[in-house]
Amino acid sequence: MGRKNTDKVVFHQIQVLDAGAKGVSVAKAPDGKVIFIPNVVPGDVVDVQTFKKRKAYYEGKAVKFHELSEHRIEPICDHFGVCGGCKWQNMKYSQQLYYKQNEVKNHLQRIGKVELPEFETILGSEKQFFYRNKMEFSFSNSRWLTEKEIESTEDLGNRNALGFHIPKMWDKILDIQKCYLQEDPSNAIRNEIRDFANEHNLAFFNPREQSGLLRTFMIRTASTGEIMVLIQFYENDKKNRELLLDHLYEKFPQITSLQYVVNSKQNDTIYDQNIKLYKGRDYILEEMEGLKFSINAKSFYQTNSDQAYELYKITRDFAGLTGDETVYDLYTGTGTIAQFVSKKAKKVIGVESVPEAILDAKANAERNNITNCEFFVGDMKVVFNESFIAEHGKPDVIITDPPRDGMHAAVIDQILKIAPKKVVYVSCNSATQARDLALMDEKYKVTRVRPVDMFPQTHHVENVVLLELR
């Protein structure tokens, strides 16, 4: 790409038209190309400074506002616009829901090109802030500086940060004072860790030099009031590690699970690491309709517990179970949906590729005295074959909740081959869901669609579709 393509142009009096993918808004340049602009709201009229030019589009930022959209509201977070999360915090919640529903509709119509029923109204989240049950923060000894700080001649002192990665910058961390995503004592615990570490000169991680004691921090909360804290240390310094962990446990007796990991490899993922329990027990309990689910440090669990309950109720409603059905729950994770629908089914078979998740699922089923659920480990496209179906019985209903890239073509082929009466497809990516619906169109008709908002202030949206045999 030649240098000329990065020439900076200013477009004047541009009306923002739509909310686009990944939370970025969309406008049209005078030459007809699309412009992608962050931190603006459809209806704003702005001057745009472009910083990237491609064949079909520009990327730019608003440098002057001429008119403010009627859908705009004042963001409540001090970090808005710098932090990469909550990109829609400046937009009324009713409009957020409108654009989410619209995105699902566009994907299903444009990519799926299948016959669709009238969409049911998107289910908004009762909580629009403090709804997440899991947050992860990173330590850095060279925090992100604002333009004002960079221009300042004053000594900036301590550069330590505990917060979020600046978008597209792997080594820059924004120091977070108050985050509106997870309820208390999340902010108090994070700020206490930072303050204590600074007071006692505990070294914050340097990602370029790969050095320092403190690397990352995760906090999980449950609707039962239980709290898990996991600190990831880069260096194996027992004295300082225990100094911090003991202080935390003393200061926050409500922590029910205090864990740590020493990880000196290049990346900070914990999934291949040996996690050590320091105080309490190595899991917290979540509860839903009397069912209890244990969540450990590596468990996958829907990040918005309250809204997960609503999502599962819609899924169960779409499945329309009478008590006589054999149900397959594909991509079952820790088996929450499987167990949630089990009392309305004859039996439920859950399949998942992550062995630890299936161990969780089995332990949870035992804890909940559920005897009609069985869970199996394996790669879906390999396990879900003729002999598996012969052994466990042909499903009357399939529930599928695949990862973002949708279902593997081999899995779709198998569903078409065994042709259960109903398929309930839960998706966190309506574009890949739409692609899969098109592949199933020869045998299945889409009879119900309902989007669910799990993540207020962001562009993400879940969608539930009911497919019935033609």
Disulfide bonds with the S-S distance in Angstrom:
none
